[in-house]
C-alpha cells in the first residue's frame, strides 16, 4: 500500500508542478494584464491544490495534514480576492482588456450570413 500511496502522491505533485509551470509561462506569454491574472488564478487554485494533496499523501501523521489543509484554505480564500483586487485596480486606473475588433467579430458571426 505504501508504494501505491507514493506513486499516487507523486502523480499529484507532478501534476501540480505542471499546472504551476504552465501558469508561470502564461504570466510571461499572455498579451494583457487581465489574461495574466487568469493564469495566476489557475496557479493558485489548481496547481497549489494538487501540490498540497500530493504532500498530504506523504504526511507522516494527521497533524501535518491538518496544517496543509489550513494553508490550502488560506491560499484558496486569499488568492482569488487578491487577483480580483488587482484587476479592479487596473480597471480603475484605465487599463482595459484586449478584445477582438468588431470587424473580426462581424466576419465570424453566423447572424450576418
C-alpha positions as CSV (number, residue, x, y, z in Angstrom):
1,X,0.0,0.0,0.0
2,X,2.9,2.3,0.7
3,X,4.2,2.0,-2.9
4,X,0.7,2.9,-4.2
5,X,0.5,6.0,-2.0
6,X,3.9,7.1,-3.0
7,X,3.0,6.6,-6.7
8,X,-0.3,8.5,-6.3
9,X,1.3,11.3,-4.3
10,X,4.0,11.8,-7.0
11,X,1.3,11.9,-9.7
12,X,-0.4,14.7,-7.8
13,X,2.8,16.5,-7.1
14,X,3.9,16.3,-10.8
15,X,0.5,17.4,-12.0
16,X,0.6,20.4,-9.6
17,X,4.1,21.3,-10.8
18,X,2.9,21.1,-14.4
19,X,0.0,23.5,-13.7
20,X,2.3,25.9,-11.8
21,X,4.8,25.9,-14.6
22,X,2.1,26.3,-17.2
23,X,0.6,29.2,-15.2
24,X,4.0,30.8,-14.9
25,X,4.5,30.6,-18.6
26,X,1.1,32.1,-19.0
27,X,2.1,35.0,-16.8
28,X,5.0,35.6,-19.2
29,X,3.4,35.0,-22.5
30,X,-0.3,36.2,-22.3
31,X,-0.9,39.5,-24.0
32,X,-2.6,41.7,-21.4
33,X,-2.9,42.1,-17.7
34,X,-6.3,40.5,-17.3
35,X,-5.3,37.3,-19.1
36,X,-2.3,37.2,-16.9
37,X,-4.5,37.4,-13.8
38,X,-6.4,34.4,-15.1
39,X,-3.2,32.4,-15.3
40,X,-2.3,33.5,-11.8
41,X,-5.7,32.3,-10.5
42,X,-5.2,28.9,-12.2
43,X,-1.9,28.5,-10.4
44,X,-3.5,29.4,-7.0
45,X,-6.4,27.1,-7.1
46,X,-5.4,24.1,-9.2
47,X,-1.6,23.9,-9.1
48,X,-1.2,24.6,-5.4
49,X,-4.2,22.3,-4.5
50,X,-2.6,19.4,-6.3
51,X,0.7,20.0,-4.7
52,X,-0.8,20.1,-1.3
53,X,-2.9,17.0,-1.9
54,X,0.3,15.1,-3.0
55,X,2.1,16.3,0.1
56,X,-0.8,15.3,2.3
57,X,-0.5,11.7,1.0
58,X,3.2,11.8,2.1
59,X,2.4,13.2,5.5
60,X,3.5,11.1,8.5
61,X,0.6,12.0,10.8
62,X,-2.7,13.8,10.8
63,X,-1.3,17.0,12.3
64,X,0.7,17.7,9.2
65,X,-2.4,17.0,7.0
66,X,-4.5,19.5,9.1
67,X,-1.7,22.1,8.7
68,X,-1.6,21.6,5.0
69,X,-5.4,21.9,4.8
70,X,-5.4,25.2,6.7
71,X,-2.6,26.5,4.5
72,X,-4.5,25.5,1.4
73,X,-7.8,27.1,2.7
74,X,-5.9,30.3,3.3
75,X,-4.4,30.3,-0.2
76,X,-7.8,29.4,-1.6
77,X,-9.5,32.3,0.2
78,X,-6.9,35.0,-0.3
79,X,-5.6,34.2,-3.8
80,X,-8.8,35.0,-5.8
81,X,-9.5,38.0,-3.6
82,X,-6.1,39.4,-4.3
83,X,-6.4,38.8,-8.0
84,X,-9.8,40.4,-8.0
85,X,-8.4,43.5,-6.2
86,X,-5.6,43.8,-8.7
87,X,-7.9,43.5,-11.7
88,X,-10.3,46.0,-10.2
89,X,-7.4,48.5,-9.5
90,X,-6.3,48.0,-13.1
91,X,-9.8,48.9,-14.4
92,X,-10.0,52.0,-12.1
93,X,-6.6,53.1,-13.5
94,X,-7.9,53.0,-17.0
95,X,-6.5,49.7,-18.2
96,X,-9.0,47.8,-20.4
97,X,-8.9,44.2,-21.6
98,X,-7.8,43.4,-25.1
99,X,-10.9,42.4,-27.1
100,X,-11.1,41.3,-30.7
101,X,-12.1,44.1,-33.0
102,X,-15.7,44.4,-34.2
103,X,-14.6,43.8,-37.8
104,X,-13.2,40.3,-36.7
105,X,-16.5,39.5,-34.9
106,X,-18.7,40.6,-37.7
107,X,-17.0,38.3,-40.2
108,X,-17.2,35.2,-38.0
109,X,-20.8,35.9,-36.8
110,X,-23.3,33.4,-38.2
111,X,-26.1,36.0,-37.8
112,X,-24.7,38.2,-40.6
113,X,-24.9,35.4,-43.2
